[in-house]
Amino acid sequence: QVQLVESGGGLVQPGGSLRLSCAASGSIFSINAMGWYRQAPGKQRELVAAITNDGSTNYADSVKGRFTISRDNAKNTVYLQMNSLKPEDTAVYYCNAEIASLGSWYNDYWGQGTQVTVSS
């Protein structure tokens, strides 16, 4: 079966940077859109950034100009480069992908989440 594994989270000071990665593995035929979501304690989950198979991107207003989403189709991996981090960016970050596998059309898959904490 398909699995998404995230990495790159951690503790960083305000103004610092982190790079998140999420690699898909398993019986993958193709991947359409991929994206990053985040959820802070007591808050609703929100879309941070998304990218299509041909490279079109979409960002939440709160991260425009600071975050960059990218993907490596050969490695089935999506990245989120986060610069100029603020305390309000603190959250658990989840990756998402629309994946077609053997014997199945496209389904949504989610990573386990990685914690990002921005604090002095």
Disulfide bonds with the S-S distance in Angstrom:
Cys22-Cys95 1.90
